Amino acid sequence: MACVDICREQAITINNGLERPEFDYLLCMKCGQCTDVCPTGTIVKGTAGFRVLLCDKLGRHPALARELPGIYDEETVIKIVKTCIRFYKEHNRHGELCRGFQ
């Protein structure tokens, strides 16, 4: 399967004039599947790791998750999760949502 075909987001097209892939980075999910099937090795992986998304509000007026900038290794993600849980335990009141977590 070609890298153009593997991309479910349709973020890759082939520029026939230049015979190379072109990316729509607004559509790209950075999943890396294209790098696994690229027949020429033109598409290579950068930093591997985890993206972290945080959501601070649910309920009647939910807020969408916000992505922390960067790519994190497993140990750092675990520290982030533990910090979030500790914050929630220290600031919630009887299971209510934390107010002021910005």
C-alpha positions as a Markdown table, in Angstrom:
| # | Residue | x | y | z |
|---|---|---|---|---|
| 1 | Met | 0.0 | 0.0 | 0.0 |
| 2 | Ala | 1.4 | 3.4 | -0.9 |
| 3 | Cys | 1.8 | 6.2 | 1.7 |
| 4 | Val | -0.9 | 8.2 | -0.1 |
| 5 | Asp | -3.3 | 5.3 | 0.2 |
| 6 | Ile | -2.5 | 4.6 | 3.9 |
| 7 | Cys | -3.3 | 8.1 | 5.1 |
| 8 | Arg | -6.9 | 8.0 | 6.4 |
| 9 | Glu | -6.8 | 11.8 | 6.8 |
| 10 | Gln | -5.9 | 12.3 | 3.1 |
| 11 | Ala | -3.0 | 14.6 | 4.3 |
| 12 | Ile | -0.6 | 13.3 | 1.6 |
| 13 | Thr | -0.7 | 13.9 | -2.1 |
| 14 | Ile | 2.0 | 13.3 | -4.8 |
| 15 | Asn | 3.2 | 16.3 | -6.7 |
| 16 | Asn | 3.6 | 14.7 | -10.2 |
| 17 | Gly | 5.7 | 17.6 | -11.5 |
| 18 | Leu | 8.3 | 17.0 | -8.7 |
| 19 | Glu | 7.5 | 13.4 | -8.1 |
| 20 | Arg | 7.5 | 13.8 | -4.3 |
| 21 | Pro | 4.9 | 13.7 | -1.5 |
| 22 | Glu | 3.3 | 16.8 | -0.3 |
| 23 | Phe | 1.7 | 17.1 | 3.1 |
| 24 | Asp | -1.2 | 19.1 | 4.4 |
| 25 | Tyr | 0.0 | 19.5 | 8.0 |
| 26 | Leu | -3.4 | 20.8 | 9.1 |
| 27 | Leu | -4.8 | 17.3 | 8.3 |
| 28 | Cys | -1.9 | 15.2 | 9.4 |
| 29 | Met | -2.4 | 13.4 | 12.7 |
| 30 | Lys | 1.3 | 12.5 | 13.0 |
| 31 | Cys | 0.4 | 8.8 | 13.4 |
| 32 | Gly | 3.5 | 7.6 | 11.5 |
| 33 | Gln | 1.7 | 5.0 | 9.3 |
| 34 | Cys | 3.0 | 6.7 | 6.1 |
| 35 | Thr | 6.6 | 6.2 | 7.2 |
| 36 | Asp | 6.1 | 2.5 | 7.6 |
| 37 | Val | 5.0 | 2.0 | 4.0 |
| 38 | Cys | 7.0 | 4.7 | 2.1 |
| 39 | Pro | 8.7 | 2.7 | -0.7 |
| 40 | Thr | 11.6 | 5.1 | -1.2 |
| 41 | Gly | 12.3 | 6.1 | 2.4 |
| 42 | Thr | 11.5 | 9.7 | 1.6 |
| 43 | Ile | 9.1 | 10.0 | 4.6 |
| 44 | Val | 11.0 | 9.4 | 7.8 |
| 45 | Lys | 9.9 | 9.5 | 11.5 |
| 46 | Gly | 10.9 | 12.3 | 13.7 |
| 47 | Thr | 10.7 | 12.2 | 17.5 |
| 48 | Ala | 8.7 | 9.2 | 18.8 |
| 49 | Gly | 6.6 | 9.5 | 21.9 |
| 50 | Phe | 3.2 | 10.6 | 23.2 |
| 51 | Arg | 1.0 | 13.7 | 22.7 |
| 52 | Val | -0.7 | 14.8 | 25.9 |
| 53 | Leu | -4.1 | 16.3 | 25.9 |
| 54 | Leu | -5.7 | 17.8 | 29.1 |
| 55 | Cys | -9.3 | 18.6 | 29.6 |
| 56 | Asp | -10.3 | 20.7 | 32.6 |
| 57 | Lys | -14.1 | 21.0 | 32.3 |
| 58 | Leu | -17.0 | 18.7 | 31.7 |
| 59 | Gly | -20.7 | 19.0 | 32.5 |
| 60 | Arg | -23.2 | 21.5 | 31.0 |
| 61 | His | -20.5 | 23.6 | 29.3 |
| 62 | Pro | -17.6 | 21.3 | 28.5 |
| 63 | Ala | -14.2 | 22.6 | 27.3 |
| 64 | Leu | -12.3 | 20.8 | 24.6 |
| 65 | Ala | -9.0 | 19.2 | 25.5 |
| 66 | Arg | -5.9 | 21.3 | 25.1 |
| 67 | Glu | -2.7 | 19.7 | 23.8 |
| 68 | Leu | 0.5 | 20.3 | 25.7 |
| 69 | Pro | 3.2 | 21.4 | 23.3 |
| 70 | Gly | 5.8 | 18.7 | 22.5 |
| 71 | Ile | 6.2 | 14.9 | 22.4 |
| 72 | Tyr | 6.8 | 13.1 | 25.7 |
| 73 | Asp | 8.3 | 9.8 | 26.7 |
| 74 | Glu | 6.4 | 7.3 | 28.8 |
| 75 | Glu | 8.0 | 8.3 | 32.1 |
| 76 | Thr | 7.1 | 12.0 | 31.6 |
| 77 | Val | 3.5 | 11.1 | 30.7 |
| 78 | Ile | 3.2 | 9.1 | 33.9 |
| 79 | Lys | 4.5 | 12.1 | 35.9 |
| 80 | Ile | 2.0 | 14.4 | 34.2 |
| 81 | Val | -0.9 | 12.1 | 34.9 |
| 82 | Lys | 0.2 | 11.7 | 38.6 |
| 83 | Thr | 0.4 | 15.4 | 38.9 |
| 84 | Cys | -3.0 | 15.9 | 37.5 |
| 85 | Ile | -4.5 | 13.3 | 39.8 |
| 86 | Arg | -2.8 | 14.8 | 42.8 |
| 87 | Phe | -4.1 | 18.3 | 41.9 |
| 88 | Tyr | -7.6 | 17.0 | 41.5 |
| 89 | Lys | -7.5 | 15.2 | 44.8 |
| 90 | Glu | -6.3 | 18.3 | 46.6 |
| 91 | His | -8.7 | 20.7 | 45.0 |
| 92 | Asn | -12.0 | 18.9 | 44.4 |
| 93 | Arg | -14.9 | 19.1 | 46.8 |
| 94 | His | -17.0 | 16.0 | 47.1 |
| 95 | Gly | -16.4 | 14.9 | 43.5 |
| 96 | Glu | -17.2 | 18.4 | 42.1 |
| 97 | Leu | -15.1 | 19.7 | 39.2 |
| 98 | Cys | -12.0 | 21.7 | 40.1 |
| 99 | Arg | -12.6 | 25.4 | 39.5 |
| 100 | Gly | -9.7 | 27.6 | 38.5 |
| 101 | Phe | -7.5 | 24.9 | 36.9 |
| 102 | Gln | -6.2 | 26.9 | 33.9 |
